[in-house]
Amino acid sequence: MTSSHKLLGGVLILAFALGGAAFPSGKATEDKSAVSLPIEMVADYVHAVVEANREVYTKHVVERLQARGVVVASENWEYQQNTMPLPAQLLMESDRVLERNGMGIQYRLISLWPINKRNVASGEFQKSGLTAILAHPTKPYTGYVTVGRARYFQAVYPDVAVTEGCIGCHNAHPESGKRDFKINDVMGAMVISIPVK
């Protein structure tokens, strides 16, 4: 295992531990009655957790370690010493870990101006979702899609620039299709996909 992979493992553990630190405490009950949640609410919960962990990683791990000169976030973190994943890459890596649990829930970033060409919208639903959230960034664009023989509920949430580091990287990157992002701009979207029967 390379030192970059060890660092990623430590960072993932730290990010998710910080995200889990806010769990409410109290007595568990023995109530075994079923609870049914609307799928939109499930998607909102997944998005909230992923986004919270990503923001914590960006502000409290990446920015602090870079400011102290400990390591830098790099898109080539897997091959370079003393580097760590960019926040977008942390999201992609955590989705790969989630895939292994077999539940079928997925999340990914998409954009009209992707630096990584894998982050282009796949299908008309995601393209329409990007257009919709750029026009109305306060609510997700939701619906059902079929991929092969599987059916999914998808929710497209705005991906907003939360730090100077986000916009600095995107505005300066040679592969960026847009170079005038500002704080709180919608840079793209996060797509949450949940399998349905």
Secondary structure in CASP SS format (residue, H / E / C, confidence):
PFRMAT SS
TARGET T0000
AUTHOR 0000-0000-0000
METHOD secondary structure of the structure
MODEL  1
M C 1.00
T C 1.00
S H 1.00
S H 1.00
H H 1.00
K H 1.00
L H 1.00
L H 1.00
G H 1.00
G H 1.00
V H 1.00
L H 1.00
I H 1.00
L H 1.00
A H 1.00
F H 1.00
A H 1.00
L H 1.00
G H 1.00
G H 1.00
A C 1.00
A C 1.00
F C 1.00
P C 1.00
S C 1.00
G C 1.00
K C 1.00
A C 1.00
T C 1.00
E C 1.00
D C 1.00
K C 1.00
S C 1.00
A C 1.00
V C 1.00
S C 1.00
L C 1.00
P C 1.00
I H 1.00
E H 1.00
M H 1.00
V H 1.00
A H 1.00
D H 1.00
Y H 1.00
V H 1.00
H H 1.00
A H 1.00
V H 1.00
V H 1.00
E H 1.00
A H 1.00
N H 1.00
R H 1.00
E H 1.00
V H 1.00
Y H 1.00
T H 1.00
K H 1.00
H H 1.00
V H 1.00
V H 1.00
E H 1.00
R H 1.00
L H 1.00
Q H 1.00
A H 1.00
R C 1.00
G C 1.00
V C 1.00
V C 1.00
V E 1.00
A E 1.00
S C 1.00
E C 1.00
N C 1.00
W C 1.00
E C 1.00
Y C 1.00
Q C 1.00
Q C 1.00
N C 1.00
T E 1.00
M E 1.00
P C 1.00
L C 1.00
P H 1.00
A H 1.00
Q H 1.00
L H 1.00
L H 1.00
M H 1.00
E H 1.00
S H 1.00
D H 1.00
R H 1.00
V H 1.00
L H 1.00
E H 1.00
R C 1.00
N C 1.00
G C 1.00
M C 1.00
G C 1.00
I C 1.00
Q E 1.00
Y E 1.00
R E 1.00
L E 1.00
I E 1.00
S C 1.00
L C 1.00
W C 1.00
P C 1.00
I C 1.00
N C 1.00
K H 1.00
R H 1.00
N H 1.00
V C 1.00
A C 1.00
S C 1.00
G H 1.00
E H 1.00
F H 1.00
Q H 1.00
K H 1.00
S H 1.00
G H 1.00
L H 1.00
T H 1.00
A H 1.00
I H 1.00
L H 1.00
A H 1.00
H C 1.00
P C 1.00
T C 1.00
K C 1.00
P C 1.00
Y E 1.00
T E 1.00
G E 1.00
Y E 1.00
V E 1.00
T E 1.00
V E 1.00
G C 1.00
R C 1.00
A E 1.00
R E 1.00
Y E 1.00
F E 1.00
Q E 1.00
A E 1.00
V E 1.00
Y E 1.00
P E 1.00
D E 1.00
V E 1.00
A C 1.00
V C 1.00
T C 1.00
E H 1.00
G H 1.00
C H 1.00
I H 1.00
G H 1.00
C H 1.00
H H 1.00
N H 1.00
A H 1.00
H C 1.00
P C 1.00
E C 1.00
S C 1.00
G C 1.00
K C 1.00
R C 1.00
D C 1.00
F C 1.00
K C 1.00
I C 1.00
N C 1.00
D C 1.00
V E 1.00
M E 1.00
G E 1.00
A E 1.00
M E 1.00
V E 1.00
I E 1.00
S E 1.00
I E 1.00
P E 1.00
V E 1.00
K C 1.00
END
